[in-house]
Amino acid sequence: MSTESASAIQKSQVDLVDFVDWSGVECLNQNSSHSLPNALKQGYREDDGLNLESDADEQLLIYIPFTQVVKLYSVVVKGPEEEGPKTVKLFSNKEHMGFSNVNEFPPSDTAILSPDNLKEKPVVLKYVKFQNVRSLTIFIEDNQSGSDITKVQKIALFGTTVETTDMKGLKKIEDH
Amino acid sequence: MVLEATMICIDNSEWMRNGDYNPSRFQAQADAVNLICGAKTQSNPENTVGVLTIAGKGVRVLVTPTSDLGKILACMHGLEIGGEMNLAAGIQVAQLALKHRQNKKQQQRIIVFAGSPIKHDKKALEMIGRKLKKNSVALDIVDFGEDDDGKAEKLEALLASVNNNDTSHIVHVPPGPNALSDVLISTPIFTGDSEGGSGFAAAAAAAAAGGVSGFEFGVDPNLDPELALALRVSMEEERARQEAAAKKAAEEAAKHEKGEEQPSSSQDATMTESASVTASEADNKRNDITDEENALLQQALAMSMDDPASSHELRDTDMSDTAADDPDLTLALQLSVQDSAKDSGSQTDMSKLLADQSFVSSILASLPGVDPNDPSVKDLLASMQSQSEPQEKKDEDEPKEEK
């Protein structure tokens, strides 16, 4: 069990950033100059200077649809020690949530991030709850120090894909 | 043309009986609301607008966001004046109404008419503003009517807490001879964020100002589409004539640079392209005005303004039409075909890549079933390389020649 969580990123798990449907990605309460792609997109998220920051208060609501159905295994949330996220709730397959109804549904999983997690130690999720994920909603409820702004440097999702047809990938067979 | 769902909050409190706006505050407000609804639905047919009253017995939603203008105008009839305005409740109900909009892709916006004194304090308003910002709702405030101390300040504070990248606005309208709606037309509330102004708003402005309009040729397409079209056609013909003249002069120079990807000659190519397109268009237009040539017009304009790379797609359609018309034209077209064949940065990059043998062989190695050591593959590579080399040599020579 301990070896499993230590190598939480197993050989079959891939980084799901390639399967994110960027046209539908949304983030509520983000600061427009420090926006979600800073934490999610390949390249931007490696840069620790580029963060996702919250705006009016410390909560963030991130909606990530995928281009195909995935199984989610673990998640990595990297942030600064003080303003990094603490309580993170994950909802699978719930579209268009708002801050008002985020407390109405039970989350598929809740993670309280420790300072280790903020240093890129992956958080292993309840695998059984994330077998059939079309979209993921991440609700960051508060941060480590209770400050007004939550900062996130990187969000990475690990899991496997389920073989579904990506409709955008359907191409007409060309005559050679 | 932003896709938006808007809730308009109308102040129907006792203060609206006052006549310092013509004919009464309430009437002026109603006119402004009508105009706003029209402008929103015109700028994007999928926009929806809803109306609620914030005074009277309590906050009441008259119509939920809909794109049916008739329904909105109908509900404005028979509104009672009375009571006191409850701004906080009004905004919250508006936010709720927007939350339950049909099309979740629409941006959320609330427009508040604040005509009576505000009993809430600044802190409460700021909290409301922050909540709106958190849920990405934009807020427009029309401050008119009563001007007690602190009202303007409170509204400014509210705006500051909501505003996210200038999507929210506030307008202070002092009482005076100008109608409320006229003053609002020129504000960002009507014209939208950083837009030049929807056709509707511009037309209304033209009517109100009774003078200069923002349209091309000084004619409103809404009012007189045929006249506008005729004016546009004659402009295009004139432009085509001028371009043809310029093209002829440029052709002389272009002939010396055969098979080159000079920026100047490629520009000539695009000019001839657009000239040929517009020339053929002009012919067509005299006979038959269709939608297709509108598309061609757009493309021609885009081409003459943009880079040569975009001329590719159009070439095929144009060639057949114009080839017969004009020997000069055919010559120019052939020239442009040659140019375009070697045109556009991406293509030369491609050929350079292909010429790089190591790159090609690495690609081939990765392909299953292809053995780079196969003699036939090697021959193919060699021939491609020899082809690209003379091209490159020419490319290098001609720029030196020109300069």
Boltz contact constraints between the chains, C-beta under 6 A:
constraints:
  - contact:
      token1: [A, 29]
      token2: [B, 134]
      max_distance: 6.0
  - contact:
      token1: [A, 32]
      token2: [B, 165]
      max_distance: 6.0
  - contact:
      token1: [A, 56]
      token2: [B, 130]
      max_distance: 6.0
  - contact:
      token1: [A, 56]
      token2: [B, 133]
      max_distance: 6.0
  - contact:
      token1: [A, 56]
      token2: [B, 134]
      max_distance: 6.0
  - contact:
      token1: [A, 96]
      token2: [B, 104]
      max_distance: 6.0
